[in-house]
């Protein structure tokens, strides 16, 4: 009979031999992270070093829905409620957004673009389109639509608080 220590070492050695390196280029999470890093670099070089993508997203949502409450704006952009408060505070500090207490519910802030916020969006919108054009340049138009559709399906299928 083989001693317990020898059996444990033998089992451990078999497990090590069975490990096979994964091709990270086939792991969706890895590729999504790489794409996010590319997006962040391109955002800074093409769009703005002064405004982040989430800040732009919030401005865009406020343009689409003037008077939207802060929580709903965050949900539209996919930002959690603790982070959206910081994003909105920065936009208010930059005088791009005005916030007013909801007269029907004092716990809610209703958001509106200031004139400076409208001007910022008008300046940045073409740059955002250009950045996205460059980001997707390797794909033809139909492939771009497929990719966006697939990414939306993945995002929409995830649990809200997945971690």
N, C-alpha and C positions, 0 to 999 in steps of 0.2 A: 504494500500500500504506500502511495506517495504522500510525504508529509504535507500538511496544510499550506505552509509557506511556499513550497515548490509548486503546488497546484495554483495558488494565487498568482505567482510570477508567470506561470505558463499561460493562464487565462489572460493576464494583462498583456503578455507578448502577442497572443493571438489577436486581441482587440487592436493593438497598434498596427499589426500587419494588415488588418482589414480596412483601416482608414484609407480613404481615397480622396485626394484633393479635388475640390469642386471647381468647376470652371466658373469663376465669378462673372464672366461676361454673359452667362446664361441665367444669372440670378436677377429677377426683376427688381428686388430691393436695391441691389448694387447699382444697376443701371439707372434707376430713378434717382438715387443719390448723386450719381455722376451728372445726370441731366440737371438736377437742382444746382449743383456747383457751377455748371456751365451757365445756367440761367442767371445766377447771382453775379458771376464775372461779367456777363454780357450786359446785365442791367446797369452795373456800375460804369461800364465803358460806353454804352450806347444811350441809355436813358438818363440816369441821374446818380450822382454820389450824394445828393442832398435829400432825396426822398426814396424810401424803400418801396419795394413792390407791394407789401401789405398796406402801406400808407396810400399809395396810388389806388389800390383796390377799394379802400374805404372812400376815398374822394369820388371814385367812379360810381359807387353804389349810392352815395348821397346825391350825385347828379341825377341818377336814374330815379331816385325816390326821395325828393326833398322832404325833410321832416321825419325821416326814418329814425327810429329809436336806435340807440347805440348797440344794444344787444342784437337786434335784427340785422343791423349793418355788419356786425361781426359774423353772424351766421351766414349771410350772403357771400362773404369773402372767405369763409372757412377759418375764422380766427376765434379762439376760445374767449370766453367773456372776461377773463382776467387780463389777457393780452390786448383785447380791443380797447379797454380803458386806457392803457398806456399809449396805444397808437393814436386814439382820438385826442388824448391830452397833448401829444406832440403836435398834432395838426392844429389844435386850438392855439398852442404856443406859437406856432408859425403864422398864425392869423389866417389860416386857410379854411377853417371850419368855425362856425358859430354853434354853440350848444345852448338850448333853452330847456328849462324844466317843463315837462308835460303838465299843462294845467289840470288834466284829468287824473294824472298819476305822478306825484312829485318824486317818485323813485326813478323815473325815466328821464333821460336826456333826449331831446329831439334835435337832430343835426341838420344843418344847412350849410351850403358852400358860401363862403364870403366871395367878394369880387376877386380877391387875390387867389382864392381856391379855384375859381372858374378860369382865371388866367393861367394858373399852374397846369390845370388839366389840358387847356388848349395848347400849351407849349409841349407838354409831355406825351400827349396821345399819339402824335405821329412817330415819336421816338419809340414808343412801346410797340407800335405796329411794325416798325423797322426791325427792332430787336427780335420780335417773334418771327418775322420773315427770315432773318438770319439763322435763328435757332432751328427752324424747320427747313432750311434750304436744301438739305439732302433728300427731301421727300417731294414727290410731285403733289399736286393739289388733292387728288383723291386719297393718296396715302396720308396726307396731313389730316384730312377729315376722318379717316379711319383711326389714326393714332389718337386724335382728340376724343373721338367717340369711345374708344377703348379705355382711355385714361379716366373719362367721366364715369364709365361703368364701374371701374375698379374703385374709384373714390366713393361713389354712391353706395357701393356694396359693403363698405367698411363700417364696422360699428362706430358710433359717434365718438366714443372715448376709448378707441383702441390704443393700447400701449404695449 
